């Protein structure tokens, strides 16, 4: 299960890298957020973080049981849970549409799956 999660997370992060690099405004509009110049700048600047995560998850997919796998799973769970929490926060603050709650649900599910996979 861990290998499958890491592979899936790698693909997801690679897709987000490409989206944030090429069309960050499209991602923002999906959640009802204004894609002004500042937001697009930050999206593009943050895109390499997703590339780094994609590489990390891809290389870690074959990690066997032990501290490395546990650490990776817990770090991934914290990352995805944190992204979900910021989405819920944004919705509660009125700065994102209901669509962000759908994404947050999926992100919490990924976080839970990583916890269970350790």
N, C-alpha and C positions, 0 to 999 in steps of 0.2 A: 504494500500500500504506500509506503514511504517513497519508493522510486516513482510510482505513478503520480503522486502528489507533486514531487519535485519536477518531474517532466512537464506536468500541466502548468505548474507555476512558472516554469521557464518560458513556455510558449506564451502564456498570458503576459508576462513581463516584457517579452520581446515585442509583442503586439502593442503594448502600451508605450514602449520606447518609440516605436515607429510612429504611432499616432501622435504622441506629444511632440515629436521632432517635426513631423510634416504638417499636421493639422490640429494643433492644440485647441483651437477655437471650436472645432467640431465636438470634441470631448466635452468641453465646457457647456456648449449649447444643449447637449444631451440631458444635462441636469438643470437646465434653466438658469445658468450662470452667464453673466455678461462677459463676452470674450474681448475685453479691451486690451490695449497694447501692453499694459503691465502684466495682465494675466497670461497673455500669450508669451511674453518674455520669460516669465517664471516657468511656464509649462515647458518651453524649449530648454531652458537651463536645467530643469529637473529630469529631462528625458534620459540622460546618461545614467542616472540612478537606476532606472528600470533596466537598462542594458546590463549594468553590473549585477543586478539581482538575477536577471535571466541567465547570465554566465554562471553565477554562483549556484543557482538551483540545478542547472544542467549538470554541472560537475559533481554536485553532491548527491545526485540521484542514486548512485551506486554505493553510497556509504553504508557500511554494515552497522548492525546494532552496536551501540556504545556511546561514549560521551559526544562524539562528533555528530552522530545522527540525532541524539537528544538535543544538543545545543542548536542544531539547524532547525529541528522541528519547533522548538520553543521560540526561537528567533522569528521564524516564519509565522507562527501563531500570534506573536506579539505585533508583528508588522501588519498582518491582515486584520486583526482585531482593532488595532489603532486606526487603520484606514477606515474601517467600518464606523468606529466611534466618531471620527471627524465628520463623516457623512451624516450621521444622525444629528450631531451638533449643528451642522449647517442647515439641515432641514428645520430643526427646532428654532433656529435663529431667523428663519425665513429667507435664507440666501440660496437655497437649492430647492428644486421641485421634488415631488413625491418619488420620482425615478431614483433618486439617491438612496431611498430606503430599500428599494429592490436590490441595488448594488450592495448596500450594507448587509443585507440578509445573506447574500452570496459570500461576501467577505467574511462574515462571522462563521458561515458553514466551512469555508476553507480553513479558517483558524482552528475550529473544533476538530476538523479532520487531521490537521497536523498534530494536535495534542494527542489524539487517539492513536496516531501512527508511531509515536515514539516508543 
